[in-house]
Amino acid sequence: MSPEERRVGVSLASIFALRMLGLFLILPVFSVHAATIPGGDNLLLVGLALGAYGLTQALFQIPYGIASDIVGRKPVIVAGLLIFAVGSFVAAWAPDMQWMIVGRVLQGMGAISAAVTALAADLTREEHRTKVMAMIGSSIGLVFALSLVGAPLLYGWVGMAGLFSLTGVLALAAIALLLKAVPAVPKPQGHDKLPLRAVLANRDLLKLNLGIGTLHMIQMAMFVVLPHALLNRGGLAAAEHWKVYLPAVLVSFAIMVPAIIAAEKKDKMRPIFLAAIGLTAIVQVGLFLFSDGLWTLGLWLLLFFVAFNILEATLPSLVSRTAPPAAKGAALGVYNTTQAIGLFIGGAVGGYIAQHFGDNAVFSACTVLALIWLVVAGSMNFPQRRPAPVPADQDI
């Protein structure tokens, strides 16, 4: 990659990381805090609070993506981060679970994912795009791991109100980073060159959208019940869960990198993509049938993070390469909308299934989802990489 592409990757990954750190800091301690406020004894409400921001993300991703095609990426990202910060401060004040859900809904209105990924695609060459997406995806995984370690400590020091306030401050810091560190953005190409319906009618984009929605349904549903599994099946106290999460996430990075390199440099995108979906299904079966001890739970979590990180890196890269150039932001808006829908459904339905049918029913449902996705993805046309010649001293 060129120096500017590296700068783009690091800067946008950092912006994503600052925003996602605030969200992830909530996950490890939210169920503990929920039990201390009115309405927190209802697992359905807890699941809604975890996934509520996905509902408004689903409503705003497409408009934000289209707006970024018309007025530019940076203004849309700044506006979204400001709204996200407001939602964070509302959640910090929330006296009960209903107001907590309101705050999470407002957080979701800061739907910047499409604009950020479109900006990354604008500023990188096609042959290096998956690497930049992997940098963004890896930063998300890294801050997730850090949040698992830091959240219990921070919660003990500043409480849930302090965590949400920190989330708002981090969003404001991401604005400063965007304006100062991200290179100049190319002039928008104009969404009016391609109707939105043409994006929605593209079969391969529809299959990619189904994929990201399914992936995040599985992720959110899993994390409604995984803390219970680690406690009841693994015998690990909630305050010690980071000892499983952290090594699983970090080791998964080391396994993911060779897979991403093979997908890009050796043109193995299709088999690696399908293998990652298949691994996701295997993990769900393993969590259902073979997860009676801490070591087996740790193994399944490691394999899940390997598959998840590969898919998080390859999916947006495939969308940006499949979408028409004039509607890249709109296509990524639709993509991130289905991601947000997946987060919302996964949290809400996962909580409902766990409440009424138990943890294993959640893993069974996730298995079915992953297998359906594997069948759909098997019929997808993968875009061919069109590398542009670059000087030898810029290649990696």
C-alpha angles and dihedrals in degrees: 000000000000119000090255092052090051089050090050092049095048094044097047092042088054092050090051090045094052091051096042094045088064091051095044094048086068099054103069095049105027097094089050092051093042091064089061098056133062112279094018095113091070111089091200091058090046090052090048091051091050093049102028095099087060090065095061091036085061091053097046107035096082095046090047091048092050091046090053089054090053108035100020138267102267099057090050093048092050092050092048094050091050091053090046090053091052090052090050092055091048090053090049089058096041111128096192143016093270092058090043088059090049090054091049090049090054090049088056091056087070089078102168101145096097093048093047095049091044088052090051090051091048093054101043135065118247095247091057099037098097089052090056091045087050090053089053092045092047092051088054091051092047095052088046089057092046091049091055089058099037102038098074091048094046092044089054091051104039106010127223092304089057092049093053091045089052088051090057093048091050090052090054090048089053089058091056091048092050094051096044106034110030113089124243113293124233116249112273113262093218126253092227089078090074127031117234089236089066089059092047092049096053105111097205092049089050090054092049090049091051088051097055092044091052093046093055094042087058094045096050095042090050093053092052088065107021094084088056091049093050090050100041102031100027099037091227119142116235093248089058099050092101088069087071100034098048100054091040092055095043095047090047089061091057091051094044097055097067089047092054091047091051091048092054108031099033096037093240096137096124100051094041093047093050092044090055091053090048090050089053090057092047091053091055091050089048093050089051100045109019111033107102097122139049094247094053091047089051091051093051091048091051092051091046092054091048091054093040095051093048092050093044089056099042102041099065090041090054091048093051091049094046097045122087109257094239092058103035092124092048092049091050088046090058089045093052091044091060089045089055092046088053091052092050096045092043093053097042099039093038089055091047094049092047092048095051106025108021138246097297091058088060092053090047092052090048090052091055091048093051093049092050089051091050091055092048094046091050089067095049125115108231114214115245115241114244106198118201117218112258133183114271093240090059097053123094 
